[in-house]
């Protein structure tokens, strides 16, 4: 077994640049494990990377890969790895690189954890990136407390749909913004209130202790909704106005009483294990929008770009 199937693209562009090709199977080095991938999610950041909208980060070397999260089982264990066995069902997130949309991935053992026993790989991966991001944002970054008011922008998406559930687990009063067709959906996840973002402006929403923004636009308008001592966590930035957007986030993270936090997720085993416990206890449930094979990954990118998503588009790798 020297080669594997993987999602690739040879130039930046629309979803159609994606294709399924062959690349060498990675080898588990010291401290790493080789995972046989069964399912991966399609995440918003991958769309920007494929389209070339963040090429200052992604560079100009091709072919490039896509996919950041994965669920599967351990195929091989590298030297000096302990506590992990071949055949164990695991899930994880690649550390600041892409390439999980493939049959195998080599990853540091500290980047994986046992997958939830009560979910299939497809169900599990629908929660992975959104779950680790939401837990970090609402516990470590904003320190959301019981009884506080939380606003989730993009409440029906891959991150927002999990953030609504995490907010309720933490005891908050959760308000979600989503499209009109998804309001009942986000309420079914536990949102106390849900509003159509197209018809409800920020000035109609009231005040909040924490604002979780998965959209990336109008940061200033939503920051004004924070109560004294409020915290805003920006999980996205405006790629169409990249420099002003990043400059505003950086400045507001330092100045003023209503701070904006921004972070790049890099979850390790303890956070993944915490998410597993929440899932196995029933606190958080999977939210799968569509399931497609690896050969149809371009269609999954196209569907995510079209909007109106409920949860996660998932690629199942046979």
N, C-alpha and C positions, 0 to 999 in steps of 0.2 A: 504494500500500500504506500505508494509514493506521491500520488496526486489526489486532490479532492476538488469538489465543485464549490464555487464561491461566486458571490455577486460582485461584479467589477464594472468599472467604466473607464474609458480611455480619453475622455475629454469632459469638460464641464458642460452642462446643458440641461434640457428637460428630462423627465423620467425615462424617455426612450433611449437615453444613452446607456442605461443599465443593461447588462446582459449576464448570463451565467457562463463562466469560463472555468478553466482548471488552473490550479496553483499547487505548489508543493504542500504536502501535509506538514504542519509545524511539528517541531520536536519539543517535548517538555524538558526544559533545562533545569539546572539546580534551583530548588524552591518553587518549581512550577508543576502544574498538572495539565495533561491533555484532555480536553472535554469533547466528547461526541455530542455535537449540538443537535437538539431536536426542535427547538423553536427560538425565534428572535422577534423582537418588537421593531416597529418602524417609528422612529422618533423625529420630532421636528427639526432638531439640529442637523440630522442627516440630509434633510432636504436642502438646507442652506449650503452644506458642504458639496453635495452633488451638483447644485446649480452654479457653484463658483462664487457665491456671494460672500464667502469668508476665505477667499483664496490666499490672502496674506498669511493665514494660519495653515491652510491645507497644502499650499505650495503648487508646483507644476510638474511633479513627477507622477507618471502614469504607468500602468493602470493603478487606480485607487480602489479602495474597498469601502464597504458600508456596514452598518450594524454595530451597536454598542453593548447590548445586553443579550443574554442567552440563558437557556435552560436545557439540560441534557444529563449525561452521566459521564463519570470519570473513565477515560479509556486507558490512561497510563499515568504513572506518578514519577516525577523527577527525583533526583537525588536530594537528600536532606529534607524531604517533605514528610511530615508526620501527621497522624490524625485523619488522613484521607485514604480511602481504599478504592481500588478499581471496581467499577460497576455502581458506585454510589451515585444517587441522583442529586444533582447540585444545580445551583443557579448563581449568576454573577454578572458583573459589569466590567468591561474592559477599561483600564485606566488611561484616560485621555488619548485614546486612539480608536480607530474604527476597524472592523473586520470580522465581527461575529456572525455575519450573514454568510455562513460557510458550513461545511460538514464537520469541521474540527476547529478548535481554537486552543492555543496554549496560553495559559494565564497564571499569574502568581497565585499560590495557594491561599494567600491572605485576601484575595479578591473574590473568593467563592464561599458558599455555605450550603449546608443541606437544604434542598428545595422543600417546600411545604408538602407533607405526605398526602394531604387531602386534595391536591390539584394535579391536573395533567400538565405537561410542559407548556402547552399552548395557554392554558389558564394562568399558570404561574408567571410566564414572561409578560403577560399583559399588566402585571402589577409591579414589575421589577424596577424599571427606571423611575416611574412615577412614585412608587412607594418609598424608595430610598431618598429621592429628592424631597418628597413631602415631609418625611420624618426629620430629615436634617433641617429643612426650612422652618418647620413649626416647633421643633423641640430645641435644637441647638442655636439656630440663628435668631428666631423671634421669641423663643421661650413662651409660647402660647399657654395661658393658664385657664383653668376651668372658669366658666362664666364670662369669659371675654368674647368680644364680637369679632368674627373673622370674615373677611370678604375674599372670595376666590374668583379671580378673573379667568375665564376659560374653564368653567366648571365641568364641562362634558368631555374634555380632551383626555389624553393619556395621563398627564400629570394631574390636572384639575379634578378628574373623577376620583382619583385616589386621595387627593388632598381634602376633598369634602369629607370622605370617610375618616381620615386621620383626624381632622378637626373635631368631628363628633366623638371619636375615641378619647380625645384630650379634654372633652367637656365644654367645648366652645359653642356659641350660637353662630351657626354658619349661614352666610348669605352667598349665593353663587350667581355669577353672570354667565349666560350661555345663549345660544340661538333659540328662537321661539319654539322650534320643534323639539328641543331637548330639555325644556323646563321640567316636564313631568319626570323625565329620566333623572335629572340631578336631584330632584326631591326624593326619588326612590332610593337614592344613595344616602340620604339622611339630611340633606340641606333643609334648614328651617325656612328659608325664603329663596326664591329663584326669580331672576328678572331677565328679560330680553335685552341683551346689550345694544341692540340696534335702536330700541325705543326708549330705554331708560338711561339717562345721563348721570354722570357722577354726582351732580348736585341734587339728585333725587334719592340718593341712597342712605343718607345719614352719616354717622361717624362710626369708626371701627378702631379696635385696638391693634389689629394686625390685618394688613392687606397682602395677599399672596398673588403676584402677578405672573401669569404664564403667557401673556400676550406680547408684552414688550413695547407697546406704544402708550403715549399720553401719561408718562410716569408722573409728571408734575400735577396733573389734574387729579389723579388718584391718591397721590401723597397728601393732598389737601384734606382728604377724608379722615386722616388719622387723628384720633383723640390725643390730648397731651400725653406724652410718653408712649405714643403709638409707634409701631414698627412696620416697615414695608419690606418685603423680600421680593426682589426682582429676579425671576428665573429666566427672563428673556430680555433681549434688547431690540431696538428698532434697526433692522439691517438696512433699511432704505435711508436711514439717517444715522449711520453707524457712529461717526465721531461725536456728534452732539449728544446722542443717546448715552454713549459710554461716559462722556464728560459729565453729564448730569448725574448719572449714578455715582460716579466717583466723588463729585462735589457734595452730593447730598448724604453720602456715607460719613462725611466728616463734619459738615456744618448743619446747625439747626437741631431742635429737640426731636424732630420726627425723622429718624434716620432711615435710609434705604440700604438694605443689605443685598449683596450679590455674591454668588459663589459658584464654583464649578465642581460638580459632584465627583467624588472618587471613593465610593463606598468600600469599606473593608469588611471582614468577616463579622465583627460584632454588630454592625448596622444591618447587614443581611440577615443575621440570626434573629435580631429583634423583629424585623419585618416578617420572617418565617413564623415567629410566635404569634404575631397579630393575625396572620392569615389562618393559621391552624386553630386559633381560638374562635374564629368567626367574626372578629372585629372588622376585617377588611375582606371584601369579596372581589373576585376577578371581574373585569369588564372588557370583554372581547367584542370588537366591532366586526371585523372580518378575518377569515383565515385563508391564506393563499399559499401555494407551493413556491419554492425558491425561484422557479422559472418565471413566475408572475410578479416578481418584486417591483418591476416598473409600474404595474397596475396599482400596487399598494402605495407607492409614492404618489401616483397621480390622485388616488382617492384621498390621501391625507392632505394634499395641496388643495383639493376641492372644498375642504371644510365640512362642517356638520358631523364630525366624527363623534361616536359614542364610545369612549374608552380607547382601545388600542387596536390598530391593524397589526396582525401577527403573521409571520412567515413560518410555516411548518416545513421542516427539512427532513425529507424521507430518506 
